[in-house]
Amino acid sequence: MKRETRSIIFFLVSLTLLFCSLSFGQPPAAQPTAKPNARPAVHPAAQPTELEKEIQGQEKELEQTRKQLEQKRKKARQLMGKEKTAFQELKHTEEEVQLTEKYVRKLTRQEETFEKELAATMEEVRRAREALRLQTELLAWRLREIYKYGRTSSLEFLLSSESFAQLLSRFRYLALVADSDRNLMQGFDRERLQLEESEAKLRNQLARVSALRNEKEKEKRNLLLLKKRKGEVANQIQDERKSYEEAAKELERTAARIKAVLEELEKRRQEELAKKIPTPQWMAYPEFEKNRGVLNWPVSGSIVGKFGNNTHPRFGTTTFNPGIDISAPLGTDIRAVARARVDYSSWLAGLGNCVILNHGGGYYTIYAHASEVFVKVGQEVSTGQVIGKVGDSGSLKGSCLHFEIRRGKQALDPGAWLR
């Protein structure tokens, strides 16, 4: 009997020591296997989200545009004071304005994406704070319980067992309590770490947004100065005979470029007809001819350049305008005057951003000096569809739309076609 009693006492002491090793705040040397749904304390590298991928793509585009702008500004500084004519200076300023506008648009787009990311992170921080608050309340309650009853109560609870089976049952219960306490503490640490990571992420994003906004404001100020300088140089060109004559020559060169483009487009159209390449059915019939005198204006505004020969009131220089120039505020919608296919959409020296629409039957309309273009070559557009925004790219007349109607290479007076 004495041997059995000693064995039971030894077993009780062993169990008690084992329980103490499992008690709250003293995890055993060998950590338990993590539960499948538990969040790890150290987060593995996660796959980038769609928003993060979009930001990465925008950052690459932004860096390319920034490099182009830096190169253009470096070249402008090198040429400063070396310009032979105001027209040459205007050309360089125009190119810098275009690149700066493009850069500001990209900065705005990235700012909007950053704000989406920022909103998501702020929500993440809110959830983390709430989770930590709940975990803190639970932990505080458990600490109060431990303080109230003390650790010795666990040993007394074990030693007061009336049978060996009850002893084992109580020990299993206490082991579960200890395991729950350990998980509670680990959960608190986990939620605290998650909140710290989320707040650090939020601070980083706020700094990025702030830096981006500062960069955008700086570039907008640069843009205003460039446009002011461009206006001054344009006025200078209007006032200087030599510069004006050079501008007139540039208009002739621009007309030659348009002619070359239209010749290529007409050649391609004739080849499509000869080879019977599938084209929209409406292009096979000269429907555009029926629109004489009833076409809607491509943009609302006043005419600042009429069709035909124009004589400068001061210098007496005569130039031919193959279309009309319509003054309108920057950003005004440019609309297609009739159903068409986009045959050209690119930058053209002297005309800036330019779109040429093919209306079938050899008829084309030309829209130039756009600040933005929304259509691509090969795209079909409907009557009244917005194809771009009014700008002043390549313009000596400020913000306006240069509009032409052509049959083949022949320039037609838009005044006879517009209502």
C-alpha positions as CSV (number, residue, x, y, z in Angstrom):
1,M,0.0,0.0,0.0
2,K,2.8,2.4,0.9
3,R,4.4,1.7,-2.5
4,E,1.0,2.5,-4.3
5,T,0.6,5.7,-2.2
6,R,4.2,6.9,-3.1
7,S,3.5,6.2,-6.8
8,I,0.3,8.2,-6.7
9,I,1.9,11.1,-4.9
10,F,4.8,11.0,-7.4
11,F,2.4,11.0,-10.3
12,L,0.4,13.9,-8.7
13,V,3.6,15.9,-8.3
14,S,4.6,15.2,-11.9
15,L,1.2,16.2,-13.2
16,T,1.3,19.4,-11.2
17,L,4.8,20.3,-12.5
18,L,3.6,19.6,-16.1
19,F,0.5,21.8,-15.5
20,C,2.7,24.6,-14.2
21,S,4.7,24.4,-17.4
22,L,1.5,24.9,-19.3
23,S,0.3,27.8,-17.1
24,F,-0.5,31.3,-18.5
25,G,2.4,33.4,-19.6
26,Q,4.9,30.4,-19.5
27,P,4.6,28.6,-22.8
28,P,6.5,25.2,-23.1
29,A,9.7,24.9,-25.0
30,A,8.0,23.1,-27.8
31,Q,5.4,25.4,-29.3
32,P,2.1,23.8,-30.3
33,T,1.3,23.4,-34.0
34,A,-0.4,26.5,-35.3
35,K,-4.1,26.2,-36.2
36,P,-4.9,26.2,-39.9
37,N,-6.9,29.4,-39.7
38,A,-4.5,31.2,-37.3
39,R,-2.8,34.3,-38.8
40,P,1.0,33.9,-38.6
41,A,3.0,36.4,-36.6
42,V,5.4,37.0,-39.5
43,H,3.5,37.4,-42.7
44,P,4.9,35.7,-45.8
45,A,5.4,37.7,-49.0
46,A,1.9,38.1,-50.5
47,Q,1.0,38.2,-54.1
48,P,0.4,41.8,-55.3
49,T,-3.3,42.8,-55.6
50,E,-4.9,44.1,-58.8
51,L,-4.7,47.6,-57.4
52,E,-1.0,47.2,-56.6
53,K,-0.3,45.8,-60.1
54,E,-2.1,48.9,-61.6
55,I,0.0,51.2,-59.4
56,Q,3.2,49.4,-60.6
57,G,2.2,49.8,-64.2
58,Q,1.4,53.5,-63.7
59,E,4.7,54.1,-62.0
60,K,6.6,52.6,-65.0
61,E,4.6,54.9,-67.4
62,L,5.2,57.8,-65.1
63,E,8.9,57.2,-65.0
64,Q,9.1,57.0,-68.8
65,T,7.2,60.3,-69.2
66,R,9.3,61.9,-66.5
67,K,12.5,60.9,-68.3
68,Q,11.2,62.3,-71.6
69,L,10.2,65.6,-69.9
70,E,13.7,65.9,-68.3
71,Q,15.4,65.3,-71.6
72,K,13.2,67.9,-73.3
73,R,13.9,70.5,-70.5
74,K,17.6,69.8,-70.7
75,K,17.5,70.4,-74.4
76,A,15.5,73.6,-73.9
77,R,18.1,74.9,-71.4
78,Q,20.9,74.1,-73.9
79,L,19.1,76.0,-76.6
80,M,18.1,79.0,-74.4
81,G,19.4,82.2,-76.0
82,K,20.5,80.4,-79.2
83,E,17.1,80.6,-80.9
84,K,17.3,82.3,-84.3
85,T,13.6,83.0,-84.5
86,A,10.5,83.1,-82.2
87,F,9.0,80.4,-84.3
88,Q,11.8,77.9,-83.3
89,E,11.3,78.8,-79.6
90,L,7.6,78.3,-80.0
91,K,8.2,74.9,-81.4
92,H,10.3,73.8,-78.5
93,T,7.9,75.3,-75.9
94,E,5.0,73.6,-77.6
95,E,6.7,70.2,-77.3
96,E,7.5,70.8,-73.6
97,V,3.9,71.9,-73.0
98,Q,2.6,68.7,-74.6
99,L,4.9,66.5,-72.4
100,T,4.1,68.4,-69.3
101,E,0.3,68.1,-69.9
102,K,0.8,64.3,-70.4
103,Y,2.9,64.1,-67.2
104,V,0.2,66.0,-65.2
105,R,-2.5,63.7,-66.6
106,K,-0.5,60.6,-65.5
107,L,0.1,62.1,-62.1
108,T,-3.6,62.7,-61.7
109,R,-4.4,59.2,-62.7
110,Q,-1.9,57.7,-60.3
111,E,-3.2,60.1,-57.5
112,E,-6.7,58.6,-58.0
113,T,-5.3,55.1,-57.8
114,F,-3.3,55.9,-54.7
115,E,-6.5,57.3,-53.1
116,K,-8.3,54.0,-53.7
117,E,-5.4,52.1,-52.1
118,L,-5.3,54.6,-49.2
119,A,-9.1,54.1,-48.6
120,A,-8.6,50.3,-48.5
121,T,-5.7,50.6,-46.0
122,M,-7.6,53.0,-43.8
123,E,-10.4,50.4,-43.6
124,E,-7.7,47.7,-42.9
125,V,-6.4,49.8,-40.0
126,R,-9.9,50.4,-38.6
127,R,-10.6,46.6,-38.6
128,A,-7.2,45.9,-37.0
129,R,-7.9,48.5,-34.2
130,E,-11.3,47.0,-33.6
131,A,-9.8,43.4,-33.5
132,L,-7.1,44.6,-31.1
133,R,-9.7,46.3,-28.9
134,L,-11.8,43.2,-28.6
135,Q,-8.6,41.1,-27.9
136,T,-7.5,43.6,-25.3
137,E,-10.8,43.5,-23.5
138,L,-10.8,39.7,-23.4
139,L,-7.2,39.6,-22.2
140,A,-7.9,42.2,-19.5
141,W,-10.8,40.1,-18.2
142,R,-8.6,37.0,-18.1
143,L,-5.9,38.8,-16.2
144,R,-8.4,40.0,-13.6
145,E,-9.6,36.4,-13.1
146,I,-6.0,35.2,-12.6
147,Y,-5.3,38.0,-10.2
148,K,-8.6,37.3,-8.3
149,Y,-8.0,33.5,-7.8
150,G,-4.2,33.2,-8.1
151,R,-2.2,30.4,-9.4
152,T,-2.2,28.3,-6.2
153,S,-5.9,27.6,-6.7
154,S,-5.0,25.4,-9.7
155,L,-2.8,23.2,-7.5
156,E,-5.4,23.1,-4.8
157,F,-8.0,22.2,-7.4
158,L,-5.9,19.2,-8.5
159,L,-4.9,18.0,-5.0
160,S,-8.5,18.1,-3.8
161,S,-9.5,15.4,-6.3
162,E,-11.3,12.5,-4.6
163,S,-10.2,9.9,-7.1
164,F,-7.5,9.2,-9.7
165,A,-10.1,9.5,-12.5
166,Q,-11.3,12.9,-11.2
167,L,-7.6,14.0,-11.0
168,L,-7.1,13.1,-14.6
169,S,-10.3,14.9,-15.6
170,R,-9.4,18.0,-13.7
171,F,-5.9,18.0,-15.1
172,R,-7.2,17.8,-18.7
173,Y,-9.6,20.7,-17.9
174,L,-6.7,22.8,-16.5
175,A,-4.5,22.0,-19.5
176,L,-7.3,23.2,-21.8
177,V,-7.6,26.4,-19.7
178,A,-3.8,26.9,-20.0
179,D,-3.9,26.3,-23.7
180,S,-6.7,28.8,-24.1
181,D,-4.8,31.4,-22.1
182,R,-1.7,30.9,-24.2
183,N,-3.8,31.2,-27.4
184,L,-5.3,34.4,-26.0
185,M,-1.9,35.9,-25.4
186,Q,-0.6,34.9,-28.8
187,G,-3.8,36.3,-30.4
188,F,-3.2,39.6,-28.6
189,D,0.4,39.7,-29.9
190,R,-0.8,38.8,-33.4
191,E,-3.5,41.5,-33.5
192,R,-1.0,44.1,-32.1
193,L,1.5,43.2,-34.8
194,Q,-1.1,43.4,-37.5
195,L,-2.2,46.9,-36.3
196,E,1.5,48.0,-36.3
197,E,2.0,46.7,-39.8
198,S,-1.2,48.3,-41.1
199,E,-0.4,51.7,-39.5
200,A,3.1,51.6,-40.9
201,K,1.6,50.8,-44.3
202,L,-0.8,53.7,-43.9
203,R,1.9,56.2,-43.0
204,N,3.9,55.1,-46.0
205,Q,0.9,55.5,-48.4
206,L,0.1,58.9,-46.9
207,A,3.7,60.0,-47.6
208,R,3.5,58.8,-51.2
209,V,0.2,60.6,-51.8
210,S,1.6,63.8,-50.3
211,A,4.7,63.6,-52.4
212,L,2.7,62.9,-55.5
213,R,0.4,65.8,-54.9
214,N,3.4,68.1,-54.4
215,E,4.9,66.9,-57.6
216,K,1.6,67.5,-59.4
217,E,1.2,71.0,-58.1
218,K,4.8,71.8,-59.1
219,E,4.2,70.6,-62.6
220,K,0.9,72.5,-62.9
221,R,2.8,75.6,-62.0
222,N,5.4,74.8,-64.6
223,L,2.6,74.2,-67.1
224,L,1.1,77.7,-66.4
225,L,4.5,79.3,-66.9
226,L,5.1,77.4,-70.2
227,K,1.6,78.3,-71.5
228,K,2.2,82.0,-70.6
229,R,5.6,81.9,-72.4
230,K,4.0,80.2,-75.4
231,G,1.3,82.9,-75.6
232,E,4.0,85.6,-75.4
233,V,6.0,83.9,-78.2
234,A,2.8,83.4,-80.3
235,N,2.1,87.2,-79.9
236,Q,5.6,87.9,-80.9
237,I,5.2,85.8,-84.0
238,Q,2.1,87.7,-85.0
239,D,4.0,91.0,-84.5
240,E,7.2,90.2,-86.3
241,R,7.1,90.1,-90.1
242,K,10.0,87.6,-90.4
243,S,8.5,85.3,-87.9
244,Y,5.1,85.6,-89.5
245,E,6.5,84.8,-92.9
246,E,8.2,81.7,-91.5
247,A,4.9,80.7,-89.9
248,A,3.3,81.1,-93.3
249,K,5.9,78.8,-94.8
250,E,5.3,76.3,-92.0
251,L,1.6,76.4,-92.9
252,E,2.5,75.5,-96.5
253,R,4.7,72.7,-95.2
254,T,1.8,71.5,-93.0
255,A,-0.5,71.6,-96.1
256,A,2.0,69.5,-97.9
257,R,2.1,67.0,-95.1
258,I,-1.7,66.7,-95.0
259,K,-1.7,66.2,-98.8
260,A,0.8,63.4,-98.5
261,V,-1.2,61.7,-95.7
262,L,-4.4,62.0,-97.7
263,E,-2.7,60.7,-100.8
264,E,-1.6,57.6,-98.8
265,L,-5.2,57.2,-97.4
266,E,-6.8,57.5,-100.8
267,K,-4.3,55.0,-102.3
268,R,-5.2,52.6,-99.5
269,R,-8.9,53.2,-100.1
270,Q,-8.6,52.5,-103.8
271,E,-6.6,49.3,-103.0
272,E,-9.4,48.2,-100.7
273,L,-11.9,48.7,-103.4
274,A,-9.8,46.9,-106.1
275,K,-9.0,44.0,-103.8
276,K,-12.5,43.9,-102.5
277,I,-11.2,44.0,-98.9
278,P,-14.2,43.9,-96.6
279,T,-15.2,47.3,-95.4
280,P,-18.4,48.6,-93.6
281,Q,-21.3,48.6,-96.1
282,W,-22.0,52.3,-95.6
283,M,-18.5,53.2,-96.9
284,A,-19.4,51.8,-100.3
285,Y,-22.0,54.5,-100.9
286,P,-21.4,58.2,-101.0
287,E,-23.8,59.0,-98.2
288,F,-21.7,61.9,-97.1
289,E,-22.7,63.8,-100.2
290,K,-26.3,64.0,-98.9
291,N,-25.0,65.9,-95.8
292,R,-24.2,69.1,-97.6
293,G,-25.6,72.1,-95.6
294,V,-26.9,69.9,-92.8
295,L,-23.8,68.7,-90.9
296,N,-23.7,69.7,-87.2
297,W,-20.6,71.7,-86.1
298,P,-17.8,69.6,-84.7
299,V,-17.5,72.1,-81.8
300,S,-19.3,75.2,-80.7
301,G,-17.4,78.4,-81.0
302,S,-16.5,81.3,-83.2
303,I,-14.6,81.2,-86.5
304,V,-11.1,82.8,-86.1
305,G,-9.7,81.5,-89.4
306,K,-11.9,81.4,-92.5
307,F,-11.6,79.0,-95.5
308,G,-9.5,80.1,-98.5
309,N,-7.0,82.9,-98.9
310,N,-6.3,85.0,-95.9
311,T,-4.3,88.2,-96.0
312,H,-2.4,89.5,-93.0
313,P,-3.7,93.0,-92.2
314,R,-0.3,94.4,-91.3
315,F,2.2,92.5,-93.5
316,G,0.0,91.8,-96.5
317,T,1.1,88.2,-96.6
318,T,-1.4,85.8,-98.1
319,T,-1.8,82.3,-97.0
320,F,-4.4,79.6,-98.0
321,N,-6.4,78.0,-95.2
322,P,-7.8,74.6,-96.5
323,G,-10.3,74.6,-93.6
324,I,-11.7,76.7,-90.8
325,D,-10.4,77.5,-87.3
326,I,-13.0,77.5,-84.6
327,S,-12.1,79.1,-81.3
328,A,-13.4,77.2,-78.2
329,P,-12.3,76.8,-74.6
330,L,-9.7,74.2,-73.7
331,G,-11.2,70.8,-73.1
332,T,-14.4,71.4,-75.1
333,D,-15.7,68.1,-76.7
334,I,-14.8,67.6,-80.4
335,R,-17.5,65.5,-82.2
336,A,-17.5,63.6,-85.4
337,V,-19.8,65.3,-88.0
338,A,-20.8,62.1,-89.6
339,R,-20.4,58.3,-89.3
340,A,-16.9,57.3,-90.3
341,R,-13.8,55.1,-89.8
342,V,-10.7,56.5,-88.1
343,D,-7.9,56.4,-90.7
344,Y,-5.4,58.6,-88.9
345,S,-4.8,59.5,-85.3
346,S,-1.4,60.9,-84.4
347,W,0.7,64.0,-84.0
348,L,1.3,66.0,-87.2
349,A,3.8,68.9,-87.2
350,G,1.9,72.2,-87.6
351,L,-1.4,70.6,-86.6
352,G,-0.6,69.0,-83.3
353,N,-2.8,66.1,-82.3
354,C,-4.7,65.3,-85.5
355,V,-7.5,62.9,-86.4
356,I,-8.7,62.1,-90.0
357,L,-12.0,60.4,-90.5
358,N,-12.9,58.4,-93.6
359,H,-16.6,58.8,-94.5
360,G,-16.5,56.7,-97.6
361,G,-16.8,57.8,-101.2
362,G,-13.5,59.6,-101.0
363,Y,-14.7,62.1,-98.4
364,Y,-12.6,62.9,-95.3
365,T,-12.8,65.3,-92.4
366,I,-9.8,66.5,-90.4
367,Y,-9.7,67.6,-86.8
368,A,-6.5,69.2,-85.5
369,H,-5.0,71.1,-82.4
370,A,-6.6,68.6,-80.0
371,S,-5.4,68.4,-76.4
372,E,-6.6,64.8,-76.1
373,V,-7.7,62.1,-78.6
374,F,-10.0,59.3,-77.7
375,V,-10.1,57.2,-80.9
376,K,-7.7,54.8,-82.6
377,V,-7.0,53.9,-86.2
378,G,-9.5,51.4,-87.6
379,Q,-12.2,52.3,-85.1
380,E,-15.7,53.2,-86.4
381,V,-17.3,56.3,-84.9
382,S,-21.0,57.4,-85.0
383,T,-22.4,60.8,-85.8
384,G,-21.9,63.2,-82.9
385,Q,-19.5,60.8,-81.0
386,V,-16.8,62.6,-79.0
387,I,-13.4,61.9,-80.5
388,G,-11.3,64.3,-78.5
389,K,-10.9,67.6,-76.6
390,V,-10.1,71.1,-78.0
391,G,-6.5,72.2,-77.3
392,D,-3.9,74.5,-78.7
393,S,-1.3,71.9,-79.8
394,G,0.4,73.3,-82.9
395,S,-1.8,76.3,-82.9
396,L,-0.8,80.0,-83.3
397,K,-4.4,81.1,-82.5
398,G,-4.7,79.8,-79.0
399,S,-7.2,77.2,-78.0
400,C,-9.2,76.2,-81.2
401,L,-10.1,73.4,-83.5
402,H,-8.8,73.3,-87.1
403,F,-11.5,71.6,-89.2
404,E,-11.3,70.5,-92.8
405,I,-13.5,68.6,-95.3
406,R,-11.8,66.9,-98.2
407,R,-12.8,64.9,-101.2
408,G,-9.7,63.0,-102.0
409,K,-7.0,65.7,-101.8
410,Q,-9.3,68.6,-102.7
411,A,-10.2,71.0,-99.9
412,L,-13.9,71.9,-99.7
413,D,-15.3,74.9,-97.9
414,P,-16.8,73.6,-94.6
415,G,-19.2,76.6,-94.6
416,A,-21.1,75.0,-97.4
417,W,-21.5,71.8,-95.4
418,L,-22.2,72.9,-91.9
419,R,-25.7,73.9,-90.9
